[in-house]
Amino acid sequence: MQHPARPPADVAPAAVALVERLRARSLRVHCITNAVAQNFTANVLLAVGALPSMTLSPQEIGGFVAGADALLVNLGTFDAERRAATEIAVAAAAARDIPFVLDPVFIERSAARAEFARALLARGPKVVRLNHAEFTVLAGAEPSRAAAQAFAREHASVVALTGALDMVADGARIVEVANGHALMAKVTAMGCAGSALTAAALALEPDPLRAAAAALLMLGVAGEIAAERAQGPGSFAVAIIDALYRLTAQDITARAKVT
């Protein structure tokens, strides 16, 4: 999974290319996600040109995943239906070499959820997108550059550690993305949408670190643009979808804060 070292400045051009390729491809992303996040996540994917699907039916999810370009597994709603669907979906993705993103939501609040997340981690997600509390549980260490790199090396997965400053690590390289706005934390499913965008990026970009960093950069820049138009969290949720739909190469190049 290691790639030749590249300067962080490579991420902004990767995000520009990602915007253009997403709109040209209409690729499919199957999402197993939080019940309250499904609508917003689907609309974010549609805004960038991707096609979401979200069935959980054990009779059909294997076929949906087999026909998709990427898979998102989000543990936000941890019920028996989603657990069963996840087992089928991850197996179908492995059989077709379809990349998947693991988003271990709220594992700091549930031992059973954390155990399931560890089992999924062993199934080879290309990217694990998580916040600081979730990282602490899954890694057994406080978030830091060194801890993120060690975790990525141990599990051969890219770590996308999100917060006020997003950190993306693959065990050899690390990228920090400082784009975004405080209103992003006031809208439910924003992290889920970031994970879905990361899954879409993985379908187009073979380097998982570049894919994750570019997706988070896209979302962060869109958040900044949306905040300039929004009156509060409600209008912001609409505005960020519009901003993703209208996102340009100039927006990314002018606003990128990548180190």
Backbone as JSON, one array per atom type, in Angstrom:
{
  "sequence": "MQHPARPPADVAPAAVALVERLRARSLRVHCITNAVAQNFTANVLLAVGALPSMTLSPQEIGGFVAGADALLVNLGTFDAERRAATEIAVAAAAARDIPFVLDPVFIERSAARAEFARALLARGPKVVRLNHAEFTVLAGAEPSRAAAQAFAREHASVVALTGALDMVADGARIVEVANGHALMAKVTAMGCAGSALTAAALALEPDPLRAAAAALLMLGVAGEIAAERAQGPGSFAVAIIDALYRLTAQDITARAKVT",
  "N": [[0.81, -1.2, 0.0], [2.17, 1.12, 0.04], [3.32, 4.17, -1.38], [5.32, 6.2, -3.58], [6.96, 8.92, -1.98], [5.36, 12.07, -1.89], [5.08, 15.63, -2.22], [3.05, 17.57, 0.09], [1.65, 19.51, -1.35], [0.67, 18.26, -3.53], [-1.89, 17.39, -3.03], [-3.95, 19.31, -3.45], [-4.07, 19.63, -6.36], [-4.87, 16.97, -6.82], [-7.41, 16.97, -5.67], [-8.7, 18.79, -7.34], [-8.64, 17.36, -9.76], [-10.2, 15.24, -8.92], [-12.77, 16.34, -8.54], [-13.48, 16.92, -11.2], [-13.37, 14.38, -12.39], [-15.25, 12.89, -10.92], [-17.63, 14.11, -11.72], [-17.68, 13.37, -14.34], [-17.89, 10.62, -14.39], [-20.08, 9.37, -12.99], [-20.07, 7.39, -10.96], [-20.81, 4.58, -8.77], [-21.67, 4.4, -5.35], [-22.06, 2.35, -2.66], [-23.77, 2.58, 0.36], [-23.72, 1.75, 3.71], [-25.1, 3.07, 6.34], [-25.69, 5.44, 9.03], [-29.03, 5.72, 10.15], [-30.14, 8.28, 10.4], [-28.52, 9.66, 8.75], [-28.75, 9.0, 6.1], [-30.23, 10.42, 4.06], [-28.93, 12.95, 3.84], [-26.31, 12.14, 3.25], [-26.71, 10.8, 0.81], [-27.52, 12.97, -0.78], [-25.23, 14.56, -0.77], [-23.43, 12.92, -2.18], [-24.77, 12.8, -4.66], [-24.57, 15.49, -5.36], [-21.91, 15.79, -6.09], [-21.78, 14.26, -8.29], [-21.83, 11.5, -8.05], [-23.47, 8.28, -7.67], [-25.61, 7.21, -5.27], [-26.43, 4.22, -3.37], [-28.41, 2.38, -1.01], [-29.53, 0.09, 0.06], [-30.33, -2.42, 2.49], [-31.17, -4.95, 2.48], [-30.73, -8.41, 2.88], [-31.15, -10.1, 0.76], [-30.46, -8.7, -1.51], [-28.29, -6.96, -1.17], [-25.71, -7.92, -1.65], [-25.56, -8.07, -4.45], [-25.93, -5.37, -5.1], [-23.61, -4.21, -3.99], [-21.66, -5.58, -5.45], [-22.04, -4.46, -7.92], [-21.23, -1.9, -7.51], [-18.86, 0.86, -7.26], [-17.5, 1.51, -5.01], [-17.57, 1.11, -1.43], [-19.17, 2.13, 1.57], [-18.95, 1.63, 4.99], [-20.59, 2.39, 7.75], [-20.98, 2.72, 11.19], [-22.99, 4.0, 12.55], [-25.73, 3.47, 13.1], [-26.28, 0.8, 14.93], [-27.54, -1.95, 14.49], [-29.14, -5.22, 14.26], [-29.88, -5.72, 11.63], [-28.2, -4.06, 10.09], [-25.72, -5.05, 10.84], [-25.77, -7.66, 9.79], [-26.08, -7.02, 7.09], [-23.69, -5.7, 6.66], [-21.74, -7.73, 6.89], [-22.3, -9.29, 4.61], [-21.93, -7.36, 2.62], [-19.2, -6.54, 2.87], [-17.91, -8.92, 2.28], [-18.74, -9.25, -0.39], [-17.54, -7.01, -1.52], [-14.82, -7.63, -1.14], [-14.59, -9.86, -2.8], [-14.75, -8.75, -5.3], [-12.73, -6.93, -5.33], [-13.34, -4.33, -4.5], [-12.99, -1.15, -3.15], [-13.33, -0.29, 0.34], [-14.57, 1.94, 2.87], [-14.21, 2.38, 6.31], [-16.14, 3.63, 8.89], [-16.15, 4.1, 12.07], [-18.4, 4.84, 13.93], [-19.18, 6.24, 17.1], [-17.89, 4.27, 18.66], [-16.67, 4.67, 21.03], [-18.64, 4.66, 22.88], [-19.76, 2.19, 23.16], [-19.01, -1.08, 23.87], [-19.57, -3.39, 22.39], [-19.94, -2.39, 19.85], [-17.39, -1.38, 19.36], [-15.93, -3.76, 19.33], [-16.96, -4.98, 17.03], [-16.1, -3.13, 15.15], [-13.33, -3.52, 15.28], [-13.18, -6.1, 14.24], [-14.01, -5.59, 11.63], [-11.96, -3.95, 10.84], [-9.93, -5.75, 10.47], [-10.63, -6.76, 8.05], [-9.64, -5.32, 5.98], [-10.13, -2.46, 5.21], [-9.66, 0.26, 2.95], [-9.48, 2.86, 3.84], [-9.79, 4.26, 7.07], [-12.0, 6.32, 8.48], [-12.34, 8.58, 11.01], [-13.09, 10.17, 14.23], [-11.43, 11.92, 16.96], [-12.08, 10.74, 19.48], [-13.01, 8.23, 18.71], [-10.73, 7.22, 17.48], [-8.99, 6.96, 19.66], [-10.13, 4.81, 21.06], [-10.02, 2.73, 19.13], [-7.33, 2.61, 18.43], [-6.05, 2.51, 20.83], [-4.56, 4.55, 21.88], [-3.75, 8.01, 22.43], [-4.71, 10.54, 20.07], [-2.27, 11.49, 17.71], [0.39, 12.58, 15.53], [2.38, 10.59, 15.42], [1.02, 8.39, 16.54], [-1.07, 8.03, 14.71], [0.39, 7.34, 12.41], [1.59, 4.96, 13.27], [-0.66, 3.34, 13.69], [-1.69, 3.19, 11.09], [0.38, 1.82, 9.78], [0.34, -0.62, 11.16], [-2.14, -1.7, 10.5], [-2.3, -1.57, 7.79], [-3.9, 0.31, 6.52], [-5.16, 3.45, 5.45], [-5.37, 6.17, 7.65], [-7.79, 8.5, 8.33], [-8.08, 11.06, 10.18], [-10.3, 13.1, 11.59], [-11.21, 16.49, 12.43], [-10.88, 19.75, 13.9], [-8.54, 20.16, 12.59], [-7.76, 18.17, 9.95], [-6.16, 15.04, 9.7], [-4.31, 12.9, 7.7], [-2.95, 9.77, 7.26], [-0.61, 7.26, 6.17], [1.27, 5.58, 7.19], [3.75, 6.0, 6.11], [3.66, 8.49, 4.94], [2.22, 11.71, 5.72], [-0.5, 13.94, 5.78], [-1.93, 17.09, 6.39], [-4.98, 18.78, 6.59], [-6.42, 21.86, 6.73], [-8.78, 23.05, 6.11], [-12.27, 24.02, 6.32], [-15.2, 24.65, 8.44], [-16.66, 25.9, 11.48], [-19.42, 25.48, 11.57], [-19.82, 23.07, 10.36], [-19.74, 21.14, 12.3], [-22.19, 21.35, 13.41], [-24.15, 20.18, 11.98], [-25.9, 17.26, 11.51], [-24.59, 14.16, 10.32], [-22.46, 15.1, 8.84], [-19.85, 14.09, 9.11], [-20.36, 11.5, 8.22], [-20.98, 12.03, 5.57], [-18.5, 12.95, 4.71], [-17.06, 10.58, 4.86], [-18.39, 9.11, 2.9], [-17.77, 10.6, 0.61], [-15.05, 10.12, 0.61], [-15.05, 7.38, 0.04], [-16.05, 7.48, -2.58], [-13.93, 8.82, -3.79], [-11.92, 6.92, -3.57], [-12.63, 5.13, -5.52], [-11.68, 6.24, -7.79], [-9.09, 7.19, -7.46], [-6.04, 5.65, -7.14], [-4.2, 5.82, -5.05], [-4.68, 5.6, -1.75], [-4.16, 7.49, 0.31], [-3.94, 9.98, -1.0], [-6.51, 10.01, -2.1], [-8.22, 10.11, 0.2], [-7.33, 12.49, 1.46], [-7.84, 14.37, -0.56], [-10.63, 14.18, -0.8], [-11.46, 15.08, 1.74], [-10.45, 17.64, 1.62], [-12.0, 18.74, -0.47], [-14.54, 18.7, 0.81], [-14.04, 20.36, 3.0], [-13.4, 22.86, 1.8], [-15.82, 23.34, 0.47], [-17.41, 23.63, 2.74], [-16.43, 26.04, 3.81], [-17.18, 27.86, 1.8], [-19.96, 27.53, 1.9], [-20.5, 28.49, 4.47], [-20.2, 31.21, 4.15], [-22.55, 31.98, 3.05], [-24.61, 31.05, 4.6], [-27.12, 31.3, 7.22], [-27.22, 29.97, 9.52], [-27.13, 26.67, 11.11], [-29.18, 25.22, 9.73], [-29.62, 26.45, 7.15], [-27.03, 26.21, 6.36], [-26.66, 23.46, 5.94], [-28.03, 23.06, 3.57], [-26.65, 24.83, 1.95], [-24.04, 23.77, 1.79], [-24.34, 21.53, 0.24], [-25.09, 22.72, -2.17], [-22.7, 24.12, -2.58], [-20.85, 22.06, -3.0], [-21.88, 21.03, -5.36], [-21.36, 23.13, -7.1], [-18.65, 23.44, -6.95], [-15.41, 24.49, -7.91], [-12.31, 24.23, -9.75], [-10.84, 26.53, -9.3], [-11.85, 27.37, -6.82], [-10.85, 25.39, -5.09], [-8.06, 25.54, -5.49], [-7.51, 28.18, -4.7], [-8.24, 28.21, -2.0], [-7.15, 26.06, -0.64], [-5.67, 24.61, 2.22], [-3.17, 23.01, 2.98], [-0.8, 20.94, 4.49]],
  "CA": [[0.0, 0.0, 0.0], [3.02, 2.3, 0.09], [3.5, 4.87, -2.64], [6.44, 7.11, -3.49], [6.65, 10.15, -1.25], [5.0, 13.23, -2.68], [4.87, 16.79, -1.35], [1.64, 17.83, 0.41], [1.05, 20.35, -2.37], [0.05, 17.37, -4.52], [-3.27, 17.1, -2.65], [-4.89, 20.23, -4.09], [-4.32, 19.17, -7.73], [-5.63, 15.73, -6.78], [-8.8, 17.33, -5.4], [-9.21, 19.39, -8.58], [-8.88, 16.26, -10.69], [-11.28, 14.42, -8.39], [-14.03, 17.03, -8.86], [-13.76, 16.76, -12.62], [-13.59, 12.96, -12.71], [-16.51, 12.47, -10.33], [-18.73, 14.6, -12.55], [-17.64, 12.71, -15.64], [-18.0, 9.16, -14.3], [-21.34, 8.87, -12.4], [-19.78, 6.1, -10.32], [-21.77, 4.15, -7.75], [-21.17, 4.18, -4.0], [-23.07, 1.75, -1.79], [-23.58, 3.1, 1.72], [-24.38, 1.25, 4.92], [-24.82, 4.23, 7.16], [-26.62, 5.86, 10.07], [-30.39, 5.97, 9.65], [-30.41, 9.73, 10.3], [-27.56, 10.25, 7.82], [-28.9, 8.5, 4.75], [-30.68, 11.43, 3.11], [-27.88, 13.95, 3.62], [-25.19, 11.47, 2.58], [-27.09, 10.58, -0.59], [-27.53, 14.25, -1.49], [-23.84, 14.99, -0.96], [-22.89, 12.14, -3.29], [-25.4, 13.27, -5.9], [-24.07, 16.83, -5.67], [-20.59, 15.72, -6.74], [-21.88, 13.46, -9.51], [-21.85, 10.07, -7.78], [-24.8, 7.69, -7.54], [-25.67, 6.42, -4.04], [-27.44, 3.19, -3.1], [-28.37, 2.18, 0.44], [-30.31, -1.05, 0.5], [-29.78, -3.28, 3.53], [-31.79, -6.27, 2.34], [-29.75, -9.49, 2.66], [-31.41, -10.73, -0.53], [-29.99, -7.92, -2.65], [-27.15, -6.08, -0.93], [-24.52, -8.46, -2.3], [-25.59, -7.65, -5.85], [-25.73, -3.92, -5.15], [-22.19, -3.93, -3.75], [-20.89, -6.12, -6.58], [-22.18, -3.53, -9.03], [-20.79, -0.56, -7.1], [-17.44, 1.19, -7.42], [-16.92, 1.67, -3.67], [-18.48, 0.77, -0.33], [-19.01, 2.78, 2.86], [-19.52, 0.94, 6.15], [-20.7, 3.34, 8.85], [-21.6, 2.01, 12.31], [-23.81, 4.95, 13.31], [-26.89, 2.72, 13.6], [-25.69, -0.53, 15.16], [-28.62, -2.9, 14.72], [-28.89, -6.54, 13.69], [-30.03, -5.64, 10.17], [-26.99, -3.49, 9.49], [-24.59, -5.97, 11.07], [-25.87, -8.73, 8.8], [-25.83, -6.42, 5.78], [-22.26, -5.38, 6.57], [-21.0, -8.97, 6.63], [-22.5, -9.64, 3.2], [-21.37, -6.3, 1.77], [-17.74, -6.57, 2.91], [-17.51, -10.12, 1.53], [-18.95, -8.97, -1.81], [-16.51, -6.06, -1.93], [-13.55, -8.35, -1.21], [-14.61, -10.76, -3.95], [-14.61, -7.95, -6.53], [-11.66, -5.95, -5.09], [-13.98, -3.01, -4.41], [-12.49, -0.52, -1.92], [-14.34, 0.16, 1.3], [-14.2, 2.87, 3.94], [-14.79, 2.07, 7.61], [-16.42, 4.8, 9.72], [-16.56, 3.44, 13.31], [-19.11, 5.87, 14.7], [-19.59, 6.03, 18.5], [-17.34, 3.08, 19.31], [-16.27, 5.02, 22.39], [-19.81, 4.55, 23.75], [-20.3, 0.84, 23.13], [-17.98, -2.11, 23.73], [-19.95, -4.3, 21.3], [-19.69, -1.67, 18.6], [-15.94, -1.33, 19.2], [-15.49, -5.1, 18.96], [-17.32, -5.18, 15.63], [-15.21, -2.27, 14.36], [-12.02, -4.19, 15.21], [-13.31, -7.21, 13.31], [-14.05, -5.01, 10.29], [-10.62, -3.44, 10.55], [-9.14, -6.89, 9.99], [-11.11, -7.13, 6.72], [-8.88, -4.57, 4.98], [-10.61, -1.2, 4.63], [-8.61, 1.12, 2.4], [-9.41, 4.04, 4.69], [-10.59, 4.35, 8.29], [-12.28, 7.74, 8.72], [-12.83, 8.6, 12.38], [-12.73, 11.35, 15.01], [-10.4, 11.69, 17.98], [-12.54, 9.79, 20.5], [-13.06, 6.91, 18.08], [-9.35, 6.78, 17.27], [-8.44, 6.56, 20.95], [-10.62, 3.47, 21.36], [-9.59, 1.74, 18.15], [-5.87, 2.52, 18.41], [-5.51, 2.36, 22.18], [-3.59, 5.63, 22.09], [-4.26, 9.35, 22.15], [-4.39, 10.96, 18.7], [-1.06, 12.26, 17.43], [0.98, 12.2, 14.25], [3.07, 9.31, 15.58], [0.03, 7.33, 16.76], [-1.76, 7.8, 13.44], [1.3, 6.61, 11.53], [1.75, 3.59, 13.79], [-1.91, 2.63, 13.44], [-1.76, 2.94, 9.65], [1.34, 0.76, 9.46], [-0.08, -1.89, 11.77], [-3.35, -2.24, 9.88], [-2.21, -1.4, 6.34], [-5.03, 1.14, 6.1], [-4.99, 4.87, 5.64], [-6.14, 6.77, 8.73], [-8.25, 9.87, 8.1], [-8.46, 11.5, 11.52], [-10.91, 14.39, 11.31], [-11.46, 17.41, 13.53], [-10.59, 21.11, 13.45], [-7.48, 19.9, 11.61], [-7.82, 16.79, 9.47], [-4.86, 14.4, 9.53], [-4.42, 11.68, 6.89], [-1.65, 9.1, 7.36], [-0.56, 5.9, 5.62], [2.4, 4.87, 7.77], [4.99, 6.57, 5.57], [3.4, 9.91, 4.65], [1.14, 12.32, 6.49], [-1.01, 15.18, 5.21], [-2.88, 17.8, 7.25], [-5.89, 19.65, 5.85], [-6.97, 22.79, 7.71], [-10.0, 23.67, 5.59], [-13.52, 23.67, 6.99], [-15.84, 25.72, 9.21], [-17.26, 25.4, 12.72], [-20.8, 25.06, 11.34], [-19.84, 21.67, 9.92], [-19.98, 20.32, 13.48], [-23.56, 21.59, 13.86], [-25.06, 19.5, 11.06], [-25.76, 15.82, 11.63], [-24.17, 13.39, 9.15], [-21.36, 15.71, 8.09], [-18.76, 13.12, 9.07], [-20.79, 10.4, 7.35], [-20.84, 12.5, 4.2], [-17.07, 12.95, 4.41], [-16.67, 9.19, 4.61], [-18.94, 8.72, 1.6], [-16.93, 11.25, -0.41], [-13.78, 9.38, 0.59], [-15.3, 6.14, -0.69], [-16.14, 7.83, -4.0], [-12.58, 9.16, -4.25], [-11.15, 5.68, -3.69], [-12.99, 4.46, -6.77], [-11.02, 6.92, -8.9], [-7.69, 7.49, -7.15], [-5.45, 4.42, -6.61], [-3.45, 6.09, -3.83], [-5.69, 5.9, -0.73], [-3.88, 8.71, 1.06], [-4.36, 11.11, -1.84], [-7.97, 9.97, -2.22], [-8.84, 10.58, 1.43], [-7.0, 13.9, 1.68], [-8.54, 15.17, -1.57], [-12.05, 14.21, -0.46], [-11.64, 15.95, 2.9], [-10.2, 19.0, 1.16], [-13.22, 19.14, -1.17], [-15.61, 18.97, 1.77], [-13.67, 21.52, 3.8], [-13.55, 24.06, 0.98], [-17.26, 23.55, 0.3], [-17.9, 24.14, 4.02], [-16.08, 27.45, 3.92], [-18.04, 28.6, 0.87], [-21.33, 27.48, 2.42], [-20.61, 29.34, 5.66], [-20.3, 32.61, 3.73], [-23.92, 32.24, 2.6], [-25.59, 30.5, 5.53], [-27.55, 32.07, 8.37], [-27.14, 29.09, 10.67], [-26.94, 25.28, 10.71], [-30.17, 24.75, 8.77], [-29.3, 26.92, 5.81], [-25.7, 25.71, 6.03], [-26.79, 22.1, 5.43], [-28.4, 23.2, 2.16], [-25.61, 25.57, 1.23], [-22.85, 22.97, 1.51], [-24.67, 20.69, -0.92], [-24.96, 23.61, -3.33], [-21.28, 24.44, -2.79], [-20.22, 20.89, -3.61], [-22.38, 20.95, -6.74], [-20.76, 24.2, -7.89], [-17.24, 23.53, -6.61], [-14.56, 24.63, -9.08], [-10.86, 24.11, -9.56], [-10.38, 27.79, -8.72], [-12.19, 27.37, -5.4], [-9.92, 24.51, -4.38], [-6.69, 26.07, -5.6], [-7.39, 29.43, -3.94], [-8.54, 28.08, -0.59], [-6.52, 24.87, -0.03], [-4.74, 24.79, 3.34], [-2.64, 21.65, 3.09], [0.61, 20.89, 4.88]],
  "C": [[0.85, 1.26, 0.0], [3.23, 2.86, -1.31], [4.69, 5.81, -2.49], [6.04, 8.39, -2.78], [6.36, 11.28, -2.21], [4.83, 14.42, -1.75], [3.4, 17.0, -1.06], [0.93, 18.67, -0.64], [0.36, 19.54, -3.46], [-1.43, 17.15, -4.24], [-4.27, 18.02, -3.34], [-5.12, 19.88, -5.56], [-5.11, 17.86, -7.78], [-7.11, 16.0, -6.53], [-9.45, 17.95, -6.63], [-9.56, 18.29, -9.59], [-10.07, 15.41, -10.24], [-12.64, 15.04, -8.7], [-14.43, 16.76, -10.3], [-14.1, 15.31, -12.96], [-14.88, 12.44, -12.12], [-17.68, 12.89, -11.21], [-18.8, 13.88, -13.89], [-18.04, 11.24, -15.55], [-19.36, 8.64, -13.83], [-21.13, 7.51, -11.74], [-20.75, 5.83, -9.17], [-21.08, 3.89, -6.42], [-22.3, 3.56, -3.18], [-22.76, 2.12, -0.35], [-24.4, 2.31, 2.73], [-24.1, 2.31, 5.96], [-25.93, 4.48, 8.18], [-27.99, 6.17, 9.49], [-30.67, 7.46, 9.5], [-29.5, 10.4, 9.27], [-27.84, 9.91, 6.37], [-29.26, 9.58, 3.75], [-29.58, 12.43, 2.8], [-26.7, 13.35, 2.87], [-25.5, 11.25, 1.1], [-27.04, 11.89, -1.37], [-26.13, 14.8, -1.72], [-23.21, 14.22, -2.13], [-23.48, 12.58, -4.62], [-24.85, 14.62, -6.32], [-22.73, 16.8, -6.38], [-20.6, 14.83, -7.98], [-21.87, 11.97, -9.31], [-23.28, 9.59, -7.58], [-24.84, 6.81, -6.29], [-26.7, 5.3, -4.1], [-27.29, 2.8, -1.65], [-29.19, 1.0, 0.92], [-29.57, -1.86, 1.56], [-30.3, -4.7, 3.41], [-30.74, -7.35, 2.08], [-29.95, -10.19, 1.32], [-30.78, -9.98, -1.7], [-28.72, -7.12, -2.42], [-25.87, -6.6, -1.59], [-24.44, -8.04, -3.75], [-25.37, -6.16, -6.01], [-24.26, -3.58, -4.98], [-21.34, -4.42, -4.92], [-20.96, -5.2, -7.79], [-21.75, -2.12, -8.72], [-19.3, -0.38, -7.36], [-16.73, 1.33, -6.08], [-18.01, 1.39, -2.65], [-18.13, 1.6, 0.9], [-19.69, 1.93, 3.92], [-19.43, 1.89, 7.34], [-21.49, 2.67, 9.97], [-22.53, 2.89, 13.13], [-25.09, 4.35, 13.85], [-26.46, 1.26, 13.7], [-26.81, -1.51, 15.51], [-28.32, -4.2, 13.98], [-28.96, -6.51, 12.17], [-28.76, -5.12, 9.52], [-25.76, -4.37, 9.72], [-24.6, -7.09, 10.02], [-25.56, -8.2, 7.4], [-24.35, -6.14, 5.59], [-21.44, -6.62, 6.25], [-21.1, -9.36, 5.16], [-21.79, -8.64, 2.3], [-19.85, -6.35, 1.72], [-17.22, -7.79, 2.16], [-17.66, -9.89, 0.03], [-17.89, -8.0, -2.33], [-15.16, -6.75, -2.08], [-13.48, -9.23, -2.45], [-14.37, -10.02, -5.26], [-13.49, -6.91, -6.43], [-12.2, -4.53, -5.13], [-13.53, -2.36, -3.11], [-13.62, -0.16, -0.96], [-13.72, 1.03, 2.38], [-14.93, 2.44, 5.2], [-14.92, 3.36, 8.41], [-16.99, 4.28, 11.04], [-17.23, 4.39, 14.3], [-19.46, 5.38, 16.11], [-19.03, 4.77, 19.13], [-16.85, 3.39, 20.73], [-17.42, 4.88, 23.37], [-20.34, 3.13, 23.87], [-19.18, -0.18, 22.9], [-18.29, -3.06, 22.58], [-19.67, -3.66, 19.95], [-18.19, -1.62, 18.32], [-15.39, -2.69, 18.77], [-15.78, -5.38, 17.48], [-16.42, -4.35, 14.72], [-13.83, -2.91, 14.22], [-12.07, -5.38, 14.24], [-13.34, -6.7, 11.86], [-12.69, -4.46, 9.88], [-9.73, -4.54, 9.99], [-9.54, -7.32, 8.57], [-10.52, -6.24, 5.62], [-9.53, -3.33, 4.39], [-9.45, -0.39, 4.08], [-8.38, 2.34, 3.28], [-10.29, 3.83, 5.92], [-10.76, 5.83, 8.59], [-12.95, 7.87, 10.08], [-12.42, 9.88, 13.09], [-11.78, 10.95, 16.13], [-10.83, 10.65, 19.02], [-12.56, 8.37, 19.94], [-11.65, 6.35, 17.85], [-8.75, 6.26, 18.58], [-8.86, 5.14, 21.32], [-10.02, 2.43, 20.42], [-8.07, 1.54, 18.18], [-5.27, 2.25, 19.79], [-4.46, 3.39, 22.51], [-4.27, 6.97, 21.81], [-3.86, 9.77, 20.73], [-3.13, 11.82, 18.64], [-0.55, 11.84, 16.07], [1.63, 10.81, 14.35], [2.09, 8.16, 15.75], [-0.72, 7.0, 15.48], [-0.89, 7.0, 12.48], [1.47, 5.16, 11.98], [0.51, 2.76, 13.51], [-2.02, 2.25, 11.96], [-0.82, 1.81, 9.24], [0.85, -0.6, 9.95], [-1.22, -2.53, 10.99], [-3.36, -2.11, 8.35], [-3.43, -0.69, 5.78], [-4.67, 2.6, 6.31], [-5.9, 5.34, 6.78], [-6.49, 8.19, 8.33], [-8.87, 10.34, 9.41], [-8.99, 12.93, 11.41], [-11.21, 15.17, 12.59], [-11.25, 18.82, 13.01], [-9.47, 21.09, 12.42], [-7.56, 18.44, 11.22], [-6.42, 16.26, 9.22], [-5.05, 13.09, 8.78], [-3.03, 11.04, 6.84], [-1.73, 7.7, 6.77], [0.6, 5.08, 6.17], [3.74, 5.37, 7.29], [4.85, 8.07, 5.35], [2.27, 10.4, 5.55], [0.79, 13.66, 5.87], [-1.99, 15.79, 6.2], [-3.67, 18.79, 6.4], [-6.6, 20.54, 6.86], [-8.24, 23.48, 7.22], [-11.23, 23.19, 6.35], [-14.07, 24.87, 7.75], [-16.54, 25.11, 10.41], [-18.7, 24.94, 12.53], [-20.9, 23.61, 10.87], [-20.11, 20.73, 11.1], [-21.4, 20.46, 14.01], [-24.6, 20.93, 12.97], [-24.83, 18.0, 11.18], [-25.39, 15.21, 10.28], [-23.05, 14.04, 8.35], [-20.16, 14.76, 8.01], [-19.09, 11.94, 8.18], [-20.63, 10.78, 5.89], [-19.38, 12.55, 3.78], [-16.55, 11.55, 4.13], [-17.17, 8.7, 3.26], [-18.15, 9.35, 0.46], [-15.58, 10.54, -0.52], [-13.93, 8.07, -0.17], [-15.36, 6.41, -2.19], [-14.75, 8.13, -4.56], [-11.74, 7.91, -4.45], [-11.45, 4.93, -4.98], [-12.25, 5.04, -7.96], [-9.52, 7.11, -8.71], [-7.04, 6.27, -6.5], [-4.63, 4.6, -5.33], [-4.44, 6.47, -2.73], [-5.43, 7.17, 0.07], [-4.3, 9.93, 0.26], [-5.88, 11.17, -1.97], [-8.64, 10.56, -0.99], [-8.58, 12.07, 1.66], [-7.74, 14.8, 0.7], [-10.02, 15.28, -1.25], [-12.31, 15.14, 0.72], [-11.37, 17.41, 2.53], [-11.42, 19.54, 0.41], [-14.31, 19.54, -0.19], [-15.3, 20.21, 2.6], [-13.83, 22.83, 3.04], [-15.03, 24.37, 0.76], [-17.88, 24.1, 1.59], [-17.6, 25.61, 4.21], [-16.96, 28.31, 3.02], [-19.47, 28.66, 1.39], [-21.51, 28.42, 3.6], [-20.74, 30.81, 5.3], [-21.72, 32.98, 3.33], [-24.96, 31.87, 3.64], [-25.91, 31.46, 6.67], [-27.46, 31.27, 9.67], [-27.03, 27.66, 10.19], [-27.92, 24.79, 9.66], [-29.86, 25.16, 7.35], [-27.91, 26.45, 5.38], [-25.78, 24.32, 5.41], [-27.19, 22.11, 3.95], [-27.26, 23.81, 1.37], [-24.39, 24.72, 0.92], [-23.11, 21.98, 0.37], [-24.57, 21.5, -2.21], [-23.5, 23.9, -3.64], [-20.54, 23.27, -3.42], [-20.64, 20.76, -5.08], [-21.68, 21.95, -7.65], [-19.25, 24.31, -7.71], [-16.37, 23.56, -7.88], [-13.09, 24.41, -8.72], [-10.31, 25.37, -8.91], [-10.68, 27.86, -7.23], [-11.17, 26.55, -4.6], [-8.53, 25.09, -4.35], [-6.51, 27.3, -4.71], [-7.48, 29.22, -2.44], [-7.79, 26.94, 0.11], [-5.52, 25.25, 1.06], [-4.2, 23.4, 3.69], [-1.17, 21.72, 3.47], [1.05, 19.44, 5.04]]
}
